[in-house]
């Protein structure tokens, strides 16, 4: 392709609202354009990269025997109602009605549709099956941001395994885990498989694939020796024991005028250090007020609260609500003597005593709280968010917390959808059994953006050869230099003959502009046809390193083709 004929609208400046490097560079390099919040057009260069990411993902699925489908993007409400998710999925689902006022949804995922098709499997002899598609998904994100990293319309590879039992599911799950690691390696992404929350998908377990990057929205906790890694929504640690003293004190109510924080209660007479306080979070779970208790120096993780309680809709209570129900404002709240409200507490508080907490009267607190004696805990759950430096549950070494981009997620769904939607088979004994399922996703555009986040420098993108829009760019330093033009045309023809995707920059522009554009769009190899053409040579430059050397005009195509093949 000749640059003069290709639509590459490069920009000098990034959009004012762009924060992530991938967002800035994909817009500046002419790969994408925003239509409106969370919706992006893929321009020719962007589509080439997107297609290559898609093909690498497709190759990974074909290698494990997956069969490709293409399912509708618009779903009737009835199948989501049968699975039970029509009511449980929140505003993330785009909902609409047709002219007959039938309820519809734009597919945010396809478990229901694939399960509907799986109802046609009637015998265990047909199992196992792995089905997949690459289809557009729609999710009404409340805050789309960072270009392709968080959007409302995106292509996703979603695959589904169908087995007779849990043993088969375990095998399919591990098969996908290994396939995903191969896929991300081919994309030049150093993805970490971590334990994760299953969220709205449900099931018995899930694993996310995380790429370390400051542009991510997720934090993972991992051990320095690699033996443990989990999303903070799932992570745990081995906390050292806390000494609450030998004797259990009596419950004492004492004044704390103006004290509204954990730190404030540490400094007043009768108070206690943060690790010996109870932090009371008043939450509204599916419309019901609930008290969630964690240690004073710990943070409540909302996803853990959702997973532990099964709540679909979670929000903090308003101050007016706490005042009406508990008699105090935030900062003076506690669970001592509270009745008629659900109380859930983090495991780190189990068996603790001589603690301090709010007394449900403004400017008053309790000391000497014995949690088993004074608080009626309904459920003990893992609610706290781990912090960097806490000991690993496996080896005791300090955990580090790393910001990451989630590039893939795999789930053990079990029999939830099959039982709800009537997908069953007859086993060897003629007994009807629900199919056991797994679900496995990779966002194509997000993976593309993750590659851009990891592979760039201060001059622009540095695409790995496997996903680069072109393998090489030939830059003619001056279109008025006949020898340089002839050399460029010769190398261009020879690269095309070797099957190399090559871009010939034949624009009548200054050499500096051409060099800057080539670096911005991140083509792995640049061949410069300039003054060296008079000596029968061109310059070969590696985008990743900037290393430049001369090669013969007649040798350039073979050398570049070999370099691309090796990469």
C-alpha positions, 0 to 999 in steps of 0.5 A: 500500500502507498501512503499517499493512497491510504487514509492515515489521519495522524495528529500532532496533539492527543485529545484533551480528555485522553489520559491512557497512553494507548488512547492518546497514541491510537487517536494521534496515529490515526487508528481510531476516532471517537463517535461518542462516549464509549463508541469508537470507529476503527480506521484502516490502520486500527482495523488491520491491528484489530483483525490481527489480534482477532486472528491470533485469538481465533488461532488459539481457539482452533488449537483446542478444537473449538468450533466457531459460531456467530450469534445474534447481538439482539436478544429477546428478554425471555431467554434472560428471564429464564436464566434469572438474569433479566432482573439481576443484571443492572443498568449495564444492559442496554434494553429496548422494545420493538414495534410490538413492545416486546422487550429486547436486549443488546447482548452483553454476553451470550451464555443464554443464547449458547445454552439455548442452542446446547439444548439440542445436545441430548446424549453424553456421547456428543460431549465434550463440546467447545463453542466460540464466537467473535461478536460485538457486545454492548455494555452501558458502562457508567464511565467509559474511559481510556479509549478502547480500554473501557467502552460500551461497544466492543468485539469479544471472543467468548467461548463456552465448554459443555461437559457431563460433569465437573471433571470435564469442566476442570479439564476444559477450564485448564485447557482454556487457561493454557490457551489464553497464556499462549494467546497473550504470549503471541500478543507480546503481553506478559499476562498473569493468571490470577484468582478472581471474583465471578461477579454477575456470571456466577459459578464456582470459580474464575481466573482473570488474565492481568497485564501490569500497567498504570492505565489499568483499573484493577489491582492484583495482590501477588507474592514476590515468588509467584506462588500466589496472585489474585485480584484484590476483589478475591485476595487474602493474606496471612494476618499476624495475630493481634494482642487484645490483652489477657483480661476482657474489659467491661463495655463502657460508653464514653464521650468523644466530642467531634470525633468522626474518624478512625484516626481521631478515635486513636488519639482520645482518652478511652480510644484505641489504635486502628487495629483495635477498632471496629469500622461500621459501614452501613450499606444498602443491599438489594434495598435492605440496610446491612451493617458491614464490619471490618477492622479499623485499619482495613478497607471494605471491598465492595465486590467481596461484600457482593460475593459474600452476601449475594447482593446484586445492588449495593450502595452506601446508606445516606446519612439521613438513613443512618440517622433514622435507623440507628440514631447517629451520623457516620463517625459515631456508628456501631453494631453493639446491641443493634437488632433487626438489621443484618450484620456481616463481619470480616473474619479478622474480627472473629474472637476479638475483644477490648475493641472500640466502636461507635455507640450510635449516638453522635459524639459517643463511642464504646470501649471494651467491646467483645464482639462475640458478647456484644454484637450479634453477627449474622455471617462471618465473611471475607470482606477486607481488601488486602494491602501491600506488605501483608504476608502471603497465605502460601509463603508468608513473604510480603505481597505487592499490589500491582495495577493491571489491565484485565485482558481475559476472564474465564469462569466455571459456570457449573450447571447454573444456566443448564438447570435454569434453561433445560439443557440436559443429556442422558448419561450412560445409565439413561439418567437425565443430567444437566450439562456442566458449562464454562465461559471464557472471554477475551476483549479484542479491542481491549487486548489491542489497547493493552498491547499499545499500553505496553509497547510504546515510547515517547515517539509513538507506538512500537507494535510487535510484528505479530499485530503491526498494521504493516511489517515494514515502511519504506520512507523515501527521503525526497520524492525529487531524488530519482535514485532514491525513488527507484530504490524504494520502488524496487524494495517495495516490489520485492517485499510484496513478492515475498508476502510482506505487508509493506507501506511505501511512504511516497508522499511529497513531504519533508523527510522529518515529517515522514520519519515522525509519522513512521515512528508514531504509527509504530511499524517494526522496520523502516527502510529509508531510501535516501542519499545512500541509494547512490551507493546502492544501499538503503538504511534499515532501522528497527523501530523498537531500538532505533538501531540503524544500518546500511544494507544493499538495495538488492538484499533489503527485502530478503533481510526484512522478510527474515527479520519479520519471520524470526519475530 
